[in-house]
Amino acid sequence: MRRLKTSALVVLLAAAALSQTASQLQSDAVRRVGVHLACLCGTCKNTVADCPMLECHFAKPARVRIASLLAQGKSDTEIIEIFVKEYGKQVLAVPPAEGFNLLAWTMPFVAIAAGLMLIWVFIQRFRKPPTAPSAVPDETLSRYRDEIEKDLARLD
Amino acid sequence: MENLGSLAVLLAFCLGVYAFLASLLGGWKNRPFLVASAERSVLAIWFLLTLPSAILVTALLTGDFRLAYVAAHSNRAMPALYKFAAWWGGQEGSLLFWSWLLSCYAAVVVLTNRRKHRRIMPFVTATLMATQVFFLILNAFVASPFQVLAVGREVTAVPDGRGLNPLLQYWAMAMHPPTLYLGYVGFAVPFAFAMGSLITREPGDAWIHTTRRWTIVTWLFQSCGILLGAGWAYAVLGWGGYWAWDPVENASLLPWLTATAFLHSVMMQEKKGMMKVWNMVLVSATFWLCIFGTFLTRSGVVSSVHAFAQSPIGKYFVVFLGIIFAVAAYLILDRLDYLKSEARLESVISRESSFLFNNLILVASCFAVLWGTLFPVISEAVTGEKISVDAPFFNRVNVPIGLFLLFLTGVGPLFAWRRTSLEGLRRNFLWPSVAGLALIAVLLVLGVRHFYALVCFGLCLFVAWTIVAEFYKGARAIRARTGQNWIAATVELTHRNTRRYGGYVVHMGIVFMFLGFAGAAFNKHSTVEVRMGDTFRIGRYDLRVLDLREGDNENYTWQHAVIEVRHNGRPAGTLEPERRFYKSSEQATSEVAIRRRLNEDLYLNYAGLSNEDPSKAVIQAYVFPLVSWIWIGSATLIFGSLICLIPSKVRREYPRTQVVGVAERYAAVKN
């Protein structure tokens, strides 16, 4: 009986939500939840909050539902869980950061780290080797140095 | 006529196979006659592909609705421009277009290199022809554009075709595919030269010098293609977005990123003879990604708005992609000794190492985009569960990477080659950094709290300052010597080293674009349902509905709103968004009304009549701050790339620092 009552309430609330205007369906609260949900209409890659199609067969009913669930006092995470239960994880706009899907988030940065290591190896390998001890006697060198200094002075 | 077209494609295929084999054999066994005949075949293939292309275009223009392709992609009511654009509007036609473009490029390569690069040219021709043959297989046997409609054994014609999707009947959309293809196809040329030089172990960097300009041209086409697509989405789709991280959009971005990396790292090879292996990898990866992008668009592996009808074409691409990968990987690995670096890194703080980081970040962002695009497929294969990777993922991963890249854009060019002293760093970076930080502080005081936007604005000023300072310093030196005015001195400076200063202009374009991207953090949106006389408000705009009209013509029905705009209380004209519903295609389109200004755009979309109360119109109003800077940045980027293509006044030779190995030196000491 209680279940029946709840579902009647849901229907009532949904009906109330349906009669909401398009502008109310774009309220901040609906958007706040909607950005976490993928629009599964099959053509766009947007979230429920951002789907631009006014009469989108997925985003619009989803917004109505979010509005009615919010009206029932459900929290954001509860609403998202309800959607996941119904549509699977596909309804999440981004892969959940758990299990295999963690890779989606980590791989780009792992790649950067690997690249940095590669650069490190490259720098180590291609660093100019330290100059070996010179075979030229010091006095010859200093004679050349003096010459260079003189030339430079003349330039100024 | 369609039989003639099919025959020409078949002949082109045969000649393509011949040209491939003849140039390979001729190059290998050193038979100039075979090589010459292969090169003439290349020219003949161009003719043989121009003919069917002309036949198809004629059929589209005259409305020969016996052809399945014409019936599906053209109709009588379409303007001639879009009938012509229908050439690349569908699968079969666009593949023919691909083939034809490649044959044009191949013909130009053969004609301009008649007396040059004789040793590597046979293999260049062979590489180009291998690609050509692949596409000709598709044209001739898999997706022929010359299939006729038939009932039983009798050829029939439909009275009128389905026409091009009205959303695509927009000038930027007619231009977008061909420019993108010009970029995609064009990269076959640098790749072919790279392969040619690998196969022959050609000493030196002839391939780099030859393909330098090609690379810039194809990069420019790729950039234009991507930006035209973005501009079209903004002006036509009615939601004000310019990038949605759709798989096909991503596919066009991937080779652009690696090509950008290549354009930079090529300088290392030119000036220092370093990173030869890496450049080979980049040029191969770019070409591979170009083909991969074409594959993604056409195979239906990932779901996308842009995808062509699903077809069996995918497996052919997989095979070809495998071949490219195998051949390029084998050649590079087999010839590592010939690709040895000629110089050494002298300091970690140098232009050389800044290029390493630039390449790392570009390739990493390429990888991040590729990874996100393919992850749904990978994840489903591994876990069996479908997941979505939507725009928020790409934004979260790529925004920090992009900002770091922007930072490098400012830092890299100011590092000196070989080594940079701390004093030099201080001199170059003190004021730009102060300016950037000061801007962030001012914005914080003004109440801007969006972290990434703040960083982005600060970096934009930092980079812009360094670029302007480079021009200022150079122009001042020239002025001091010649007494020219500032403008003449700047032009003179740019003309002396067009690639360097053109590159700076391109960087400036990127700065402008980032400014526009950052503006998206402050977008405002409101959807209202209004009657005539109603008023509503968004941002600093007061809007009043003056008139709502409906009408009908033979092509479409329309709903039209006239909306008076007041900006900060002052009258600012009217905007007239319209919604159309095309009868033949049963497709609705938006004719959005945009008030474009440098600081922000007011963007109105007539979304339709309200479901609940049909006397009301639904208007979606948006304010997009700074979005115009994306288009200004695009124009700047194109201008800068064109500067790079002008030959420099002063010819530059880059003497290489000779490596004197340690071993030799010790040997000298011992002796």
Boltz contact constraints between the chains, C-beta under 6 A:
constraints:
  - contact:
      token1: [A, 21]
      token2: [B, 529]
      max_distance: 6.0
  - contact:
      token1: [A, 22]
      token2: [B, 527]
      max_distance: 6.0
  - contact:
      token1: [A, 22]
      token2: [B, 618]
      max_distance: 6.0
  - contact:
      token1: [A, 23]
      token2: [B, 527]
      max_distance: 6.0
  - contact:
      token1: [A, 23]
      token2: [B, 528]
      max_distance: 6.0
  - contact:
      token1: [A, 26]
      token2: [B, 527]
      max_distance: 6.0
  - contact:
      token1: [A, 38]
      token2: [B, 388]
      max_distance: 6.0
  - contact:
      token1: [A, 38]
      token2: [B, 390]
      max_distance: 6.0
  - contact:
      token1: [A, 43]
      token2: [B, 305]
      max_distance: 6.0
  - contact:
      token1: [A, 45]
      token2: [B, 244]
      max_distance: 6.0
  - contact:
      token1: [A, 45]
      token2: [B, 245]
      max_distance: 6.0
  - contact:
      token1: [A, 45]
      token2: [B, 246]
      max_distance: 6.0
  - contact:
      token1: [A, 45]
      token2: [B, 390]
      max_distance: 6.0
  - contact:
      token1: [A, 45]
      token2: [B, 391]
      max_distance: 6.0
  - contact:
      token1: [A, 52]
      token2: [B, 239]
      max_distance: 6.0
  - contact:
      token1: [A, 54]
      token2: [B, 607]
      max_distance: 6.0
  - contact:
      token1: [A, 54]
      token2: [B, 608]
      max_distance: 6.0
  - contact:
      token1: [A, 89]
      token2: [B, 385]
      max_distance: 6.0
  - contact:
      token1: [A, 89]
      token2: [B, 387]
      max_distance: 6.0
  - contact:
      token1: [A, 90]
      token2: [B, 386]
      max_distance: 6.0
  - contact:
      token1: [A, 90]
      token2: [B, 387]
      max_distance: 6.0
  - contact:
      token1: [A, 90]
      token2: [B, 388]
      max_distance: 6.0
  - contact:
      token1: [A, 93]
      token2: [B, 390]
      max_distance: 6.0
  - contact:
      token1: [A, 93]
      token2: [B, 392]
      max_distance: 6.0
  - contact:
      token1: [A, 94]
      token2: [B, 392]
      max_distance: 6.0
  - contact:
      token1: [A, 94]
      token2: [B, 393]
      max_distance: 6.0
  - contact:
      token1: [A, 95]
      token2: [B, 387]
      max_distance: 6.0
  - contact:
      token1: [A, 100]
      token2: [B, 382]
      max_distance: 6.0
  - contact:
      token1: [A, 100]
      token2: [B, 383]
      max_distance: 6.0
  - contact:
      token1: [A, 104]
      token2: [B, 375]
      max_distance: 6.0
  - contact:
      token1: [A, 107]
      token2: [B, 371]
      max_distance: 6.0
  - contact:
      token1: [A, 108]
      token2: [B, 368]
      max_distance: 6.0
  - contact:
      token1: [A, 108]
      token2: [B, 397]
      max_distance: 6.0
  - contact:
      token1: [A, 111]
      token2: [B, 364]
      max_distance: 6.0
  - contact:
      token1: [A, 111]
      token2: [B, 367]
      max_distance: 6.0
  - contact:
      token1: [A, 112]
      token2: [B, 364]
      max_distance: 6.0
  - contact:
      token1: [A, 115]
      token2: [B, 360]
      max_distance: 6.0
  - contact:
      token1: [A, 115]
      token2: [B, 364]
      max_distance: 6.0
  - contact:
      token1: [A, 119]
      token2: [B, 356]
      max_distance: 6.0
  - contact:
      token1: [A, 123]
      token2: [B, 345]
      max_distance: 6.0
  - contact:
      token1: [A, 126]
      token2: [B, 344]
      max_distance: 6.0
  - contact:
      token1: [A, 126]
      token2: [B, 345]
      max_distance: 6.0
  - contact:
      token1: [A, 127]
      token2: [B, 345]
      max_distance: 6.0
  - contact:
      token1: [A, 128]
      token2: [B, 344]
      max_distance: 6.0
  - contact:
      token1: [A, 128]
      token2: [B, 346]
      max_distance: 6.0
  - contact:
      token1: [A, 129]
      token2: [B, 662]
      max_distance: 6.0
  - contact:
      token1: [A, 132]
      token2: [B, 662]
      max_distance: 6.0
  - contact:
      token1: [A, 132]
      token2: [B, 665]
      max_distance: 6.0
  - contact:
      token1: [A, 135]
      token2: [B, 669]
      max_distance: 6.0
